[in-house]
Amino acid sequence: MSDIEFPDTLLDLERAAWEELQAGRLTVATATAVQDAITAHAEATGVSRYTVEMALKKAVRHAATEA
């Protein structure tokens, strides 16, 4: 899963969503933007949407623990 290359825009969206989620203020607009971007990236790369989403979450939420 970690072999997927993500555009900065997708990483930024997921970071924003993760920050909002941790602060207890995740909005529908943010969540929708992330899901739409995940779907678009999955379609563009031919990778399953589930795989893209899990790899993206791992890249953003666990980046510090993998260093």
C-alpha positions, -999 to +999 in steps of 0.1 A: +000+000+000+028+025+008+040+023-029+012+047-040+024+081-050-001+108-039-003+143-053+003+171-028-033+183-031-047+149-020-022+147+009-032+183+019-069+174+018-064+143+040-042+163+065-070+189+068-096+163+073-075+145+099-069+178+118-106+186+117-114+151+129-090+152+158-104+186+168-140+173+166-150+197+138-149+176+106-173+191+081-193+173+055-176+196+029-141+185+039-151+148+041-167+150+007-137+167-008-114+140+004-137+112-007-141+128-042-103+132-045-097+096-034-122+083-060-106+104-088-071+093-079-082+057-078-098+060-112-068+078-126-043+052-114-064+020-118-059+012-081-090+003-060-106+031-041-103+012-009-065+006-014-060+043-022-079+054+009-061+031+033-027+040+019-035+077+021-047+075+057-015+055+066+007+081+048-010+110+067-019+096+101+011+074+107+039+092+088+057+102+121+057+067+135+073+052+103+104+075+103 
